[in-house]
Amino acid sequence: MPTPAKNLPALTLALLALLVSGCAHNSSPPVLRPAEVPPLPPQARQPAKPPICSTTCSDGLTKLRTKSLDSLTSPTPPAQPANAPTTR
């Protein structure tokens, strides 16, 4: 019966041959189509902007929302201690 040490080079060569033959198969990658997004139904669409709304009002609201969202993700400064340090 052969010892495991004698089988090691043969097993290594067999494993290497399997790995190389697996990489040698030249197949083209599958063609992926972009996902198709169906149009929104009329109930889900945003209504038209009323004539009372001005573009500057909408721009201001957009800036306010952006600033609010940025403040949620920005790091906060370290908090001050509740009591001032006492000195003698």
VMD Tcl script that draws the C-alpha trace (Angstrom):
set ca {
  {0.00 0.00 0.00}
  {1.51 3.40 -0.99}
  {2.06 5.91 1.75}
  {0.34 9.31 1.67}
  {3.69 11.05 1.21}
  {4.28 9.14 -2.05}
  {0.80 10.02 -3.37}
  {1.19 13.74 -2.66}
  {3.00 14.71 -5.92}
  {0.50 12.73 -8.02}
  {-2.47 14.31 -6.20}
  {-0.94 17.77 -6.54}
  {-0.46 17.29 -10.28}
  {-4.01 15.98 -10.67}
  {-5.42 18.97 -8.79}
  {-3.32 21.37 -10.85}
  {-4.50 19.74 -14.08}
  {-8.13 20.10 -13.00}
  {-7.66 23.76 -12.12}
  {-5.92 24.57 -15.39}
  {-8.50 22.72 -17.48}
  {-11.28 24.60 -15.72}
  {-9.67 27.95 -16.55}
  {-8.91 26.94 -20.14}
  {-12.56 26.76 -21.18}
  {-13.11 29.99 -23.07}
  {-16.76 30.87 -22.72}
  {-18.18 34.29 -23.34}
  {-19.93 35.91 -20.40}
  {-23.71 35.96 -20.57}
  {-25.24 39.02 -22.15}
  {-27.07 41.01 -19.51}
  {-29.89 43.32 -20.48}
  {-30.70 46.29 -18.29}
  {-33.81 45.89 -16.20}
  {-36.91 47.33 -17.74}
  {-38.81 49.68 -15.46}
  {-42.50 49.85 -16.25}
  {-44.11 53.31 -16.35}
  {-45.95 54.50 -13.26}
  {-49.72 54.18 -13.26}
  {-51.60 57.50 -13.31}
  {-52.55 57.17 -9.62}
  {-48.87 57.04 -8.62}
  {-47.76 60.05 -10.63}
  {-47.10 63.37 -8.97}
  {-49.74 65.95 -9.82}
  {-48.80 68.99 -11.85}
  {-47.38 71.91 -9.92}
  {-50.08 74.47 -9.13}
  {-49.58 77.93 -10.66}
  {-49.16 79.46 -7.20}
  {-45.81 77.68 -6.75}
  {-42.79 79.55 -8.03}
  {-39.49 78.00 -9.05}
  {-37.60 79.94 -6.37}
  {-39.85 78.46 -3.70}
  {-39.19 74.95 -4.99}
  {-35.45 75.66 -5.19}
  {-35.44 76.95 -1.61}
  {-37.24 73.85 -0.38}
  {-34.78 71.63 -2.24}
  {-31.82 73.44 -0.64}
  {-33.42 73.17 2.80}
  {-33.98 69.44 2.38}
  {-30.43 68.90 1.15}
  {-29.02 70.86 4.10}
  {-31.18 68.86 6.51}
  {-30.08 65.55 5.04}
  {-26.43 66.62 5.11}
  {-26.72 67.59 8.77}
  {-27.99 64.09 9.58}
  {-24.88 62.46 8.15}
  {-22.22 65.00 9.14}
  {-20.13 64.31 12.25}
  {-21.10 66.30 15.31}
  {-18.56 68.18 17.43}
  {-17.75 66.66 20.82}
  {-20.23 67.62 23.51}
  {-19.28 70.02 26.27}
  {-19.38 68.70 29.84}
  {-22.61 69.34 31.75}
  {-20.75 71.07 34.59}
  {-17.78 73.32 34.25}
  {-14.61 71.83 35.73}
  {-14.03 72.98 39.26}
  {-10.72 74.55 40.14}
  {-9.33 75.23 43.61}
}
mol new
graphics top color blue
foreach p $ca { graphics top sphere $p radius 0.5 }
foreach p [lrange $ca 0 end-1] q [lrange $ca 1 end] { graphics top cylinder $p $q radius 0.2 }
display resetview
